[in-house]
Amino acid sequence: MRVLSERQLAIALGPLSDTPRVVAGGNFATPWRALAVLDGAVARYRLFALNAQAGMPDREGVTFESPFAGPGMRGRGRLRYFPCRLSLVPALLASALPPDVVLIQTSVPSDGAVSLGTEVNILPAAIEAVRARGGLVIAQLNPRVPYTYGDAELPCDVIDYAIEAEVPLPSPPERPATQSSAVIGDRVAALIGDGATLQAGIGAVPDAVLAGLHGRRGLAVWSEMFSDGVLPGQGGRA
């Protein structure tokens, strides 16, 4: 791993082939500084991200790609949407949509490794796919990224270039319940008894359902993902 200045990174990105595919961390872990450097250095490219948040480079020359279109890509005319299960995205990146560059935000190095911190998701598969074809892995080293373990850990030698950027980690904004989500939540909550096991996704309706369960006992959660509505005391209810 070579730690570069932003100017040096821009120079290193100059020789990229025409219209490379760039996979970037999505959700709330996008490496914004590294992405800005690439956007300034590469005239045309395809940007692949899951649940991209507001602020994605949106200009002529940038084509968005995603099977999970977040607010940073939703409604854009240059969006290529791929309807597939998230579990199949690694296979997609290894075959039909091979990446040329992977941009990640990580912790600072520790004992020869870094951590993806709060966003693992499809990034290990993207890194494996880009390394298999000789592409670039670029890290934004952020000391505010927590060092998490398991699949989040990466040896430093899988990273080609890195820039240093201490920036705050954003959090999802609070979304007040709408009247319709509250009505749906109350109706669903009425069907759930004590001792139930919940599969709750993210969004206003799941949070409204969870808010209606404050009087239940013995509940369990078995879920791919869940939002703050699962936490005790959320919305003033336990």
Secondary structure as UniProt FT lines:
FT   STRAND          2..3
FT   HELIX           6..13
FT   TURN            14..15
FT   STRAND          21..24
FT   TURN            27..28
FT   HELIX           32..41
FT   STRAND          45..48
FT   TURN            54..55
FT   TURN            60..61
FT   STRAND          62..66
FT   TURN            71..75
FT   TURN            77..78
FT   STRAND          79..81
FT   HELIX           86..88
FT   HELIX           89..94
FT   TURN            95..96
FT   STRAND          101..106
FT   TURN            111..112
FT   STRAND          113..115
FT   TURN            117..118
FT   TURN            121..122
FT   HELIX           123..132
FT   TURN            133..134
FT   STRAND          136..141
FT   TURN            143..144
FT   HELIX           150..152
FT   STRAND          153..155
FT   HELIX           156..158
FT   STRAND          161..164
FT   HELIX           179..189
FT   TURN            190..191
FT   TURN            194..195
FT   STRAND          197..198
FT   HELIX           204..211
FT   TURN            212..215
FT   STRAND          220..221
FT   HELIX           228..230
FT   TURN            232..233
FT   HELIX           234..236
//
